[in-house]
Amino acid sequence: MKKYFLWFTGVIIGFGCGPRTENTGGSSPDLSEYYTRGKEVAAVAQQTFFQEVSEALAEGGTEYALQFMHPVDNPKIDSLDNLYQCTIGRTSNKIRNVANKPSGPEELALVEAYVAGKITGDTVIIRDQHPVFYQPILLSMPACLQCHGQPSVDITEETLDALRNLYPDDQATGYKLGDVRGLWKVTFRNGVE
């Protein structure tokens, strides 16, 4: 009996540590391809984003770099969209850009589960018969706090003024290093049956 319990426990733990997938309707298609492609797309998008923001910070400081923090308005990201036949975006429960607002209550609940630490890995979900890959965006560099940290502590008054001008309803401050800022969202154009 003890041997079977250990085997069953190992199976449960093994399944719990793998990529998280959810199918919101019908049978369960193989989503591993979308998980792999989603990781690739998110990694390149993240690298592209960090590179451009880092260069902008070095060139003109924090206020100047704010204009480069729109990956959806980026020609390099657009080329990834075409290459991988997907749409790349971000979403968060504390938005700065209204274009990044969660698409509905289910997506908001997913973001909040990541923020609360209930989900830590990447996720693939089927929405409207299209695979959607989500990956947490962690505030991993001190430079991130110049725009997303504590107002008047990490964020200068000049940057706060620039943020207010660009994003009058900004909610994306008050973070600390290691916090989940939001999610990369990769929606693949080809549907699944």
KARA-V974718 format. One record per residue. N is the residue number from 1. RES is the residue in one letter. PHI is phi in radians with two decimals (none if undefined). D_LAST is the distance of its C-alpha to the last C-alpha in Angstrom with 1 decimal. Layout:
BEGIN
n->[N	N]
res->[RES	RES]
phi->[PHI	PHI]
d_last->[D_LAST	D_LAST]
END
This chain:
BEGIN
n->[1	2	3	4	5	6	7	8	9	10	11	12	13	14	15	16	17	18	19	20	21	22	23	24	25	26	27	28	29	30	31	32	33	34	35	36	37	38	39	40	41	42	43	44	45	46	47	48	49	50	51	52	53	54	55	56	57	58	59	60	61	62	63	64	65	66	67	68	69	70	71	72	73	74	75	76	77	78	79	80	81	82	83	84	85	86	87	88	89	90	91	92	93	94	95	96	97	98	99	100	101	102	103	104	105	106	107	108	109	110	111	112	113	114	115	116	117	118	119	120	121	122	123	124	125	126	127	128	129	130	131	132	133	134	135	136	137	138	139	140	141	142	143	144	145	146	147	148	149	150	151	152	153	154	155	156	157	158	159	160	161	162	163	164	165	166	167	168	169	170	171	172	173	174	175	176	177	178	179	180	181	182	183	184	185	186	187	188	189	190	191	192	193]
res->[M	K	K	Y	F	L	W	F	T	G	V	I	I	G	F	G	C	G	P	R	T	E	N	T	G	G	S	S	P	D	L	S	E	Y	Y	T	R	G	K	E	V	A	A	V	A	Q	Q	T	F	F	Q	E	V	S	E	A	L	A	E	G	G	T	E	Y	A	L	Q	F	M	H	P	V	D	N	P	K	I	D	S	L	D	N	L	Y	Q	C	T	I	G	R	T	S	N	K	I	R	N	V	A	N	K	P	S	G	P	E	E	L	A	L	V	E	A	Y	V	A	G	K	I	T	G	D	T	V	I	I	R	D	Q	H	P	V	F	Y	Q	P	I	L	L	S	M	P	A	C	L	Q	C	H	G	Q	P	S	V	D	I	T	E	E	T	L	D	A	L	R	N	L	Y	P	D	D	Q	A	T	G	Y	K	L	G	D	V	R	G	L	W	K	V	T	F	R	N	G	V	E]
phi->[none	-1.07	-1.08	-1.18	-1.08	-1.12	-1.11	-1.08	-1.07	-1.09	-1.11	-1.08	-1.12	-1.04	-1.21	-1.24	-1.69	-1.43	-1.08	-1.54	-2.29	-2.47	-1.97	-1.55	3.05	1.30	-1.31	-1.76	-1.31	-1.34	-1.75	-1.07	-1.06	-1.26	-1.09	-1.12	-1.13	-1.07	-1.07	-1.08	-1.08	-1.10	-1.13	-1.19	-1.08	-1.10	-1.08	-1.06	-1.06	-1.08	-1.09	-1.17	-1.18	-1.08	-1.11	-1.16	-1.06	-1.16	-1.33	-2.44	1.50	-1.09	-1.08	-1.14	-1.17	-0.97	-1.27	-1.74	-1.68	-2.09	-1.09	-1.31	-1.81	-1.97	-1.02	-1.16	-1.19	-1.04	-1.16	-1.15	-0.92	-1.24	-1.08	-1.67	0.92	-2.59	-2.07	-1.82	-2.67	-2.32	-2.57	-2.78	-1.49	-2.17	-1.43	-1.91	-1.72	-1.06	-1.15	-1.69	-1.08	-0.95	-1.25	3.07	-1.10	-1.18	-1.21	-1.06	-1.10	-1.11	-1.03	-1.13	-1.15	-1.13	-1.04	-1.37	1.42	-1.32	-2.19	-2.14	-1.66	-1.38	-2.40	-2.11	-2.24	-1.62	-2.20	0.89	1.13	-2.11	-1.18	-2.18	-1.72	-2.13	-2.42	-1.14	-1.80	-1.68	-1.38	-1.89	-2.21	-0.96	-1.05	-1.05	-1.25	-1.10	-2.08	-2.10	-1.42	-1.39	-0.99	1.17	-1.96	-1.59	-1.82	-1.23	-1.08	-1.08	-1.19	-1.05	-1.09	-1.11	-1.10	-1.09	-1.20	-1.35	-2.34	-1.02	-1.86	-0.99	-2.09	-1.57	-2.21	1.59	-1.53	-2.28	-0.96	1.61	-1.21	-1.41	-1.43	3.01	-2.33	-1.26	-2.29	-2.03	-1.78	-1.43	-1.30	-1.36	-1.48	-2.03	-1.64]
d_last->[41.0	41.3	39.5	36.4	36.5	36.6	33.7	31.6	32.6	31.6	28.1	27.7	29.2	27.1	23.8	25.3	26.1	22.9	20.3	19.2	15.5	14.3	11.1	12.1	10.1	8.5	8.2	9.0	7.2	10.2	11.3	14.7	14.3	13.8	16.6	18.8	18.2	18.7	21.9	23.1	22.6	24.2	27.0	27.9	27.6	29.9	32.3	32.5	33.1	35.7	37.5	37.9	39.0	41.4	42.9	43.3	45.0	47.4	48.1	48.7	48.2	45.9	46.3	45.6	42.4	40.9	40.0	37.8	35.7	33.0	30.3	28.2	31.3	31.6	31.4	30.6	27.6	26.6	26.8	24.4	21.9	22.1	22.2	19.1	17.2	17.3	19.5	22.0	23.9	25.7	26.0	28.8	30.5	33.7	32.9	35.2	33.3	31.8	28.9	27.8	27.8	24.9	22.3	23.0	24.3	21.4	21.7	25.5	25.3	23.3	26.0	28.8	27.5	27.8	31.2	32.4	31.5	29.1	26.4	27.7	24.9	22.0	18.8	15.1	13.4	10.2	11.7	10.6	7.0	9.1	10.6	14.3	16.9	20.2	23.5	26.9	29.6	32.9	36.3	37.6	40.5	43.7	43.2	40.2	42.7	44.6	42.0	40.2	43.1	45.8	47.4	51.0	50.6	47.9	47.4	50.5	51.8	51.2	47.6	47.2	48.8	46.4	43.4	44.8	45.3	41.8	39.9	42.1	39.7	39.1	38.1	37.2	40.5	42.0	40.0	41.5	40.5	37.6	36.0	32.4	32.6	29.0	25.6	24.2	20.8	18.5	15.6	13.5	13.0	10.0	6.7	3.8	0.0]
END
